[in-house]
Amino acid sequence: MLYFLLREEMKRVPVVVLRDSAKRYRLSSMGDGINRVLTIILALLNCKDGILLIDEFENGLHHSVQSQLWKIIFELSEELNIQRCLPQHIVKTLLKAFQKMHRQTRMGK
């Protein structure tokens, strides 16, 4: 979960609490990948009934999380009525993600 702590100088500091843990980690102490994931998800949440443009999706994201993030993007897009616009070069990555999601769905994961 993502939380915000108020500091003495009244600045909001984002922190993350991992599943099965009470320890808080400053978001700034985590890698760029988690920041990229959260940026994309927050953009989706702020784009209801709109259009989301995603360029260079794969930058800063480890290949192991890309298919899971695509799943989140498509699920939220459907739920929030968001049109997605992707550059042509992303199609190969997207096809791999869909294939992986399809395999996992067939296997019951």
C-alpha positions in Angstrom: 0.0 0.0 0.0 1.1 3.6 -0.6 0.7 6.1 2.2 1.7 9.7 2.7 3.3 10.9 6.0 3.3 14.5 7.0 6.7 15.9 8.0 7.3 18.8 10.3 7.6 21.2 7.3 4.2 20.0 6.1 5.5 18.2 3.1 3.8 14.9 2.1 6.3 12.0 2.0 5.1 8.9 0.2 5.8 5.6 1.9 5.1 2.0 0.9 4.0 -0.8 3.3 4.7 -4.2 1.8 2.3 -7.1 2.2 2.7 -9.0 5.5 4.8 -6.3 7.0 4.2 -3.3 9.2 7.5 -1.6 8.2 7.3 1.6 6.1 9.7 2.3 3.3 10.1 5.7 1.8 9.1 5.6 -1.9 12.3 7.5 -2.8 14.3 4.6 -1.3 12.9 2.1 -3.8 13.9 1.6 -7.4 12.9 3.6 -10.4 10.7 0.7 -11.6 8.2 1.1 -8.8 8.0 4.8 -9.3 7.3 4.2 -13.0 4.6 1.6 -12.2 2.9 4.0 -9.7 3.2 6.9 -12.2 1.3 4.9 -14.8 -1.3 3.6 -12.4 -1.9 7.1 -11.0 -2.2 8.5 -14.6 -4.8 5.9 -15.3 -6.8 6.8 -12.1 -6.7 10.5 -13.1 -7.8 9.8 -16.7 -11.4 8.5 -16.3 -13.4 8.8 -19.6 -10.3 10.1 -21.3 -7.3 9.1 -23.3 -4.0 7.8 -22.0 -0.9 8.1 -24.1 1.9 5.8 -23.1 5.3 6.1 -24.8 8.5 4.1 -24.0 6.5 1.8 -21.7 9.4 -0.6 -21.2 11.9 2.1 -20.0 12.7 1.5 -16.3 10.6 -1.6 -16.0 12.1 -5.1 -15.5 10.7 -7.5 -18.1 9.2 -9.6 -15.3 6.7 -6.9 -14.3 5.7 -5.7 -17.7 3.0 -8.3 -18.4 1.4 -7.8 -15.0 1.4 -4.0 -15.5 -0.2 -4.5 -18.9 -2.9 -6.5 -17.2 -3.5 -3.7 -14.7 -3.6 -1.1 -17.5 -6.2 -3.0 -19.5 -8.3 -3.8 -16.5 -8.3 -0.2 -15.3 -8.9 1.1 -18.8 -12.0 -1.0 -19.2 -13.3 -0.1 -15.7 -12.6 3.7 -16.1 -13.5 3.9 -19.8 -10.0 5.0 -20.9 -8.8 4.8 -24.5 -5.2 3.7 -24.7 -2.8 5.0 -27.3 0.4 3.2 -27.8 3.3 3.7 -30.3 3.7 1.1 -33.0 7.0 -0.3 -31.7 5.3 -1.5 -28.5 3.2 -4.0 -30.3 5.8 -6.8 -30.0 6.1 -6.3 -26.2 2.3 -6.1 -25.9 1.8 -9.4 -27.8 4.3 -11.1 -25.5 2.4 -9.8 -22.5 -1.0 -11.0 -23.9 0.5 -14.4 -24.6 1.8 -14.7 -21.0 -1.6 -13.5 -19.6 -3.4 -16.0 -21.8 -1.2 -18.9 -20.6 -1.6 -17.9 -17.0 -5.4 -17.7 -17.4 -5.5 -21.2 -18.9 -3.4 -22.5 -16.0 -5.7 -20.9 -13.5 -3.3 -18.3 -12.1 
